[in-house]
Amino acid sequence: MILKTECEKIELEFDKDFYLNCEKYTKTLQEWGKIHNLSAELETEKIQKNLMDSIYPLKFLKDFTSFADIGTGAGYPGLIIALARPDVKAYLIEPRAKRVAFLNFIKNSLKLDNVEIICDRVENVKDLKVDLITSRAVTNTALLLDLTKDLAFENTSFLFYKGSMLEHELEDAKINSYKIYPRNDRNYLYIESK
């Protein structure tokens, strides 16, 4: 499996269940994707790239026991991080019903006890505080920080999967302390808690 080889190259280690679950996820996404337009990228190679993109930050993230993924869509990165870290409580927040139906199907078929799926917009989610907030390709950094403020407490960190517009976004967001981890055409913006 390509994913296992790629993970080994960068010294990311997961058990065999993770790779088996990723294979099941890939097949299910391809089946559902043909009918429900869940993701534009249904070729196995592109899904593998998205899986790797989702889990790469586990190389540098400090420890966390819970996280919320904003706008999970077909599962990137939140569902994949939840597969890689079954010890961590994952809240996948996605407003679109057909994507939520897919996420629930995956959750149930893979028996993911650590995953809770919330069908709503993030600004409507109350009574939830997490160690880490993630998001990939949802909106700009300043707006993301504002939309997720109710999920954060003073020790919450943020991980945003960004592209080439990141520098402009950082000017608008006015954040002082952060790290950027570049990989291929991805910039991982990590705003670590104090």
Backbone torsions as a table, in degrees:
resi	resn	phi	psi	omega
1	MET	NA	132.2	-177.4
2	ILE	-58.9	-43.3	-175.8
3	LEU	-58.4	-44.8	-179.1
4	LYS	-61.9	-43.9	178.8
5	THR	-61.2	-45.1	179.7
6	GLU	-63.3	-40.9	179.1
7	CYS	-64.5	-42.8	-179.7
8	GLU	-63.4	-35.2	179.1
9	LYS	-58.6	-35.6	-176.7
10	ILE	-107.6	16.8	175.1
11	GLU	60.9	39.7	169.8
12	LEU	-101.1	124.0	-177.6
13	GLU	-116.2	132.7	176.9
14	PHE	-135.1	158.7	179.0
15	ASP	-78.4	170.9	-174.8
16	LYS	-65.4	-27.4	177.9
17	ASP	-60.4	-37.6	179.4
18	PHE	-59.6	-48.2	-177.9
19	TYR	-67.9	-37.6	176.7
20	LEU	-63.5	-44.0	178.5
21	ASN	-63.8	-36.7	176.9
22	CYS	-64.6	-37.2	176.7
23	GLU	-65.5	-43.6	178.8
24	LYS	-64.4	-42.5	177.7
25	TYR	-58.1	-46.8	-178.5
26	THR	-58.5	-48.8	-179.2
27	LYS	-62.5	-43.0	-178.7
28	THR	-66.8	-42.1	178.2
29	LEU	-61.1	-41.3	179.2
30	GLN	-64.9	-40.7	179.1
31	GLU	-65.9	-51.3	-178.7
32	TRP	-68.7	-37.3	-174.2
33	GLY	-62.2	-31.9	178.9
34	LYS	-64.8	-30.7	-175.7
35	ILE	-96.2	-41.7	-167.4
36	HIS	-106.4	3.0	178.7
37	ASN	52.4	54.2	-178.5
38	LEU	-81.8	-32.1	-177.1
39	SER	-152.1	144.7	178.6
40	ALA	-74.0	-20.8	-173.2
41	GLU	-109.6	99.2	-177.1
42	LEU	-111.1	-4.8	176.7
43	GLU	-68.8	141.3	-176.4
44	THR	-53.2	-44.2	-178.1
45	GLU	-61.6	-41.2	-179.9
46	LYS	-70.3	-37.4	176.5
47	ILE	-63.4	-41.7	177.8
48	GLN	-58.7	-41.0	178.0
49	LYS	-63.2	-40.8	178.7
50	ASN	-67.6	-36.2	176.4
51	LEU	-62.5	-47.0	-179.5
52	MET	-64.2	-41.3	177.6
53	ASP	-58.8	-39.1	-177.6
54	SER	-67.7	-41.8	-173.1
55	ILE	-94.4	-13.3	-178.2
56	TYR	-50.4	-42.1	-178.1
57	PRO	-62.1	-15.1	177.8
58	LEU	-62.4	-14.8	174.3
59	LYS	-65.5	-35.2	-171.7
60	PHE	-120.3	-9.9	-179.0
61	LEU	-66.6	138.6	171.2
62	LYS	-75.1	165.7	-171.5
63	ASP	-61.5	145.6	177.9
64	PHE	-147.3	150.7	-179.4
65	THR	-111.2	-11.0	177.6
66	SER	-152.4	151.4	174.9
67	PHE	-152.0	157.9	174.7
68	ALA	-122.5	131.0	176.9
69	ASP	-106.5	124.2	-173.7
70	ILE	-94.2	123.5	-179.8
71	GLY	67.8	52.8	-173.1
72	THR	-60.5	-29.3	179.5
73	GLY	62.5	-124.1	-179.6
74	ALA	-83.6	2.7	175.3
75	GLY	123.9	-0.2	-179.3
76	TYR	-97.0	130.4	-7.7
77	PRO	-91.2	-11.8	-165.8
78	GLY	-57.9	-49.0	-178.2
79	LEU	-63.9	-37.6	-176.7
80	ILE	-71.1	-39.6	174.6
81	ILE	-62.3	-40.3	178.6
82	ALA	-63.0	-36.1	175.5
83	LEU	-65.0	-41.6	-177.5
84	ALA	-73.0	-29.5	-176.4
85	ARG	-125.3	73.2	-178.6
86	PRO	-65.4	-11.5	177.9
87	ASP	-81.4	-6.9	-173.6
88	VAL	-109.5	139.0	177.5
89	LYS	-79.6	124.8	-177.1
90	ALA	-114.9	130.7	174.3
91	TYR	-113.9	115.1	-179.2
92	LEU	-102.3	114.5	-174.8
93	ILE	-105.9	116.2	-174.7
94	GLU	-145.7	123.0	-176.0
95	PRO	-81.3	-19.1	-173.7
96	ARG	-89.3	124.3	-171.3
97	ALA	-60.2	-40.3	-176.8
98	LYS	-69.1	-31.9	176.1
99	ARG	-71.8	-37.6	176.8
100	VAL	-63.9	-39.6	177.7
101	ALA	-60.6	-42.9	178.0
102	PHE	-63.9	-47.2	-179.9
103	LEU	-60.1	-41.4	178.0
104	ASN	-65.2	-39.0	177.8
105	PHE	-62.2	-46.2	178.7
106	ILE	-62.6	-46.5	-179.8
107	LYS	-55.0	-47.5	-177.3
108	ASN	-71.6	-41.8	-176.6
109	SER	-71.4	-28.9	178.1
110	LEU	-97.5	1.7	178.7
111	LYS	53.1	56.4	-177.5
112	LEU	-90.8	89.5	-177.5
113	ASP	-69.6	-19.4	-177.2
114	ASN	-87.0	1.3	-173.3
115	VAL	-110.0	132.6	170.7
116	GLU	-123.1	129.2	-177.1
117	ILE	-106.7	128.5	-177.4
118	ILE	-116.7	116.7	179.5
119	CYS	-90.1	90.4	-178.7
120	ASP	-171.7	169.8	171.6
121	ARG	-82.6	145.8	-173.4
122	VAL	-59.1	-35.0	-177.7
123	GLU	-67.8	-14.6	178.0
124	ASN	-93.6	-6.4	-176.7
125	VAL	-83.5	121.4	-179.1
126	LYS	-121.1	167.4	175.3
127	ASP	59.1	37.4	176.5
128	LEU	-139.1	125.4	175.5
129	LYS	-127.6	134.9	-176.7
130	VAL	-133.4	160.8	179.0
131	ASP	-74.5	-30.8	-173.3
132	LEU	-140.8	137.3	175.1
133	ILE	-118.4	125.6	179.7
134	THR	-118.0	158.0	175.4
135	SER	-166.1	141.6	179.1
136	ARG	-130.1	121.9	173.2
137	ALA	56.2	43.2	178.8
138	VAL	-101.2	-59.6	179.9
139	THR	-159.8	-174.5	-177.6
140	ASN	-73.7	161.5	-172.2
141	THR	-60.0	-45.4	-178.2
142	ALA	-60.5	-44.8	-179.3
143	LEU	-68.1	-39.8	177.7
144	LEU	-59.4	-44.6	179.5
145	LEU	-62.6	-38.5	179.2
146	ASP	-69.6	-45.9	-178.0
147	LEU	-63.8	-28.3	-174.1
148	THR	-101.5	6.5	-174.5
149	LYS	-59.7	-30.8	-179.6
150	ASP	-74.5	-16.8	178.6
151	LEU	-89.7	-12.1	-173.0
152	ALA	-99.2	149.1	166.9
153	PHE	-125.8	-176.1	-169.2
154	GLU	-62.4	-22.0	-179.7
155	ASN	-101.4	13.5	179.9
156	THR	-78.5	136.6	173.3
157	SER	-105.5	162.4	-178.7
158	PHE	-128.0	139.2	175.7
159	LEU	-131.8	109.8	-179.7
160	PHE	-114.1	129.9	179.8
161	TYR	-87.9	111.1	-170.4
162	LYS	-123.1	163.1	177.7
163	GLY	-108.7	-143.1	-171.6
164	SER	-77.1	-14.1	-177.2
165	MET	-85.4	6.5	-171.8
166	LEU	-58.1	-43.0	-177.4
167	GLU	-57.7	-44.1	178.3
168	HIS	-63.5	-40.7	-179.5
169	GLU	-63.7	-38.0	-178.8
170	LEU	-66.3	-35.3	176.5
171	GLU	-61.3	-44.6	-178.9
172	ASP	-70.0	-34.9	-174.1
173	ALA	-75.6	-22.6	178.3
174	LYS	52.6	52.0	174.9
175	ILE	-106.2	142.5	-173.9
176	ASN	-94.8	-41.7	-170.1
177	SER	-114.7	110.5	-179.8
178	TYR	-159.1	166.1	173.9
179	LYS	-129.2	146.8	175.2
180	ILE	-117.2	126.5	176.7
181	TYR	-111.8	104.1	-179.7
182	PRO	-84.2	143.1	174.9
183	ARG	-153.0	121.3	-176.0
184	ASN	52.0	-125.0	178.9
185	ASP	-99.4	18.0	-179.6
186	ARG	-106.6	139.7	168.8
187	ASN	-116.9	119.0	177.0
188	TYR	-92.9	113.9	178.5
189	LEU	-92.9	116.9	-177.1
190	TYR	-117.1	113.1	178.3
191	ILE	-105.5	100.1	-172.1
192	GLU	-83.1	143.9	177.8
193	SER	-65.1	158.8	-177.0
194	LYS	-70.5	NA	NA
